[in-house]
Amino acid sequence: MPLVRDASGQLKFGGASLQELVAGLGTPTYVYDLDAIASGARELDEAFDGGPHLIAYAVKANTAGRVIRTLAAQGCGADVVSGPELRVALACGMAPERIVYSGVAKTDDEIDYAIAVGGGGIAAVQVESLEEIARVEARALASRPSGRKVQVSVRVNPSLDLDGLTHVNIATGHDAAKFGVPRADATGALRLVEGSPHLRLVGVAVHVGSQFTSTAPYLEAASMLFDLIRAGRGDGRLRALAFVDTGGGFGVDYTGEQPNPVRPADFVRAVRAEQQRAGAGDLSLTVEPGRSLVAPHGVLLARVIQTKVTETARWLMIDAGMNDLLRPALYQAKHRVVALEAPVDAARAVSWRVVGPVCESSDDFGEHRLNDAPPRAVALLDAGAYGYTMASSYNGRQLPVEAFVSGGRVVAHTVRPDVEGWVAERARA
Ligand SMILES: Cc1ncc(COP(=O)(O)O)c(C=O)c1O
């Protein structure tokens, strides 16, 4: 358990005292437990049972170098969605041949970089439309005079009905989403890539969405891919296929109350079984988890600025806002809030509406049971994914600090941006 309250009442995360972190680094500050991230990746890796695979960590969830390097050291590769993400993954030691590149509108420069890097290019450019196939082919022709083929994987949109299965803003595998080649066009897209003298079809991929708490939609999307592969092979095609990529989306128990939450390893075991049943066991299995590898292993520390008690509400106003952690405003997500100084006394706990300082009604972290006496500082839990990476300087607020814990102590931290720098830059603009 990475978050524990010791006998003296100190709240420790990965063994480091959160009160000391607040005192030393100020707030808002993200804290990541690198050891827990490594052990989560190892647990996921074991679920492949020695079969050929790639855990392509979805870098968008958390781009901190120490986090990426920790995952790279466990053998993970990366799923990236932009040129800068590709470059940060490479800078953190991930080999090009362990990186896949998704995204609906890659620029020509980004495609050129991906197909040239390391001499041989990355594992696969994941094309998401028929139009993109033509664009990647044109870039291959322009930048590979030697005629060496560019490795491509086709991301298919499984056209599932995902209503009620996850938040509408993070469901991607349905007909109204911009992602992936529509299921109806999938066979045509595979043929198009296979028929190109400049492209090599090495993979087929799907990513149905994020934060699934049951394996059912994940398996449904994967089965669609396996059917596609079976049909193609039945026609004597798909000879160069090396991997099948069933995407990310493994959910996290943000409530901490699910009796038996589905673990990332459960998704992998289930999809491997499906892969074997479909006769596609010879292909390497790629998965693209982001959230599940990092969310539970990060907290966001904030200080309480003031309270406001009215007839209708008790507001606890903290110095972290939607600019630091956007998920509640964007997805109506709820992160548990824990007081740093003292555990909740259930008999005397009251409901506090925890809000940030940003001038938006959606800057609201929801109702939380905390002691009547307001805490001086709090931790927002499960904030390791889609936290810092979505942060902004809205309202003139500076980006939060990130601290990294390993072996029970802080091993590194970033520096809080200088307000004067922001003022000068904005004044100049
Ligand atoms: C293509 C792709 N792969 C993987 C992921 C990671 O999803 P998650 O963080 O839910 O595992 C995303 C997230 O949006 C994505 O768009």
PDBQT file of the ligand as one rigid body, heavy atoms in Angstrom, charges set to zero:
ROOT
HETATM    1  C1  LIG A 501      -4.402   5.365 -28.854  1.00  0.00    +0.000 C 
HETATM    2  C2  LIG A 501      -4.394   5.308 -27.369  1.00  0.00    +0.000 A 
HETATM    3  N1  LIG A 501      -3.760   4.293 -26.769  1.00  0.00    +0.000 NA
HETATM    4  C3  LIG A 501      -3.705   4.190 -25.432  1.00  0.00    +0.000 A 
HETATM    5  C4  LIG A 501      -4.305   5.127 -24.616  1.00  0.00    +0.000 A 
HETATM    6  C5  LIG A 501      -4.184   4.974 -23.139  1.00  0.00    +0.000 C 
HETATM    7  O1  LIG A 501      -5.399   4.752 -22.511  1.00  0.00    +0.000 OA
HETATM    8  P1  LIG A 501      -5.407   4.503 -20.951  1.00  0.00    +0.000 P 
HETATM    9  O2  LIG A 501      -4.673   5.602 -20.319  1.00  0.00    +0.000 OA
HETATM   10  O3  LIG A 501      -6.845   4.505 -20.585  1.00  0.00    +0.000 OA
HETATM   11  O4  LIG A 501      -4.779   3.171 -20.706  1.00  0.00    +0.000 OA
HETATM   12  C6  LIG A 501      -4.994   6.191 -25.193  1.00  0.00    +0.000 A 
HETATM   13  C7  LIG A 501      -5.670   7.160 -24.334  1.00  0.00    +0.000 C 
HETATM   14  O5  LIG A 501      -6.428   7.995 -24.683  1.00  0.00    +0.000 OA
HETATM   15  C8  LIG A 501      -5.029   6.295 -26.619  1.00  0.00    +0.000 A 
HETATM   16  O6  LIG A 501      -5.666   7.302 -27.221  1.00  0.00    +0.000 OA
ENDROOT
TORSDOF 0
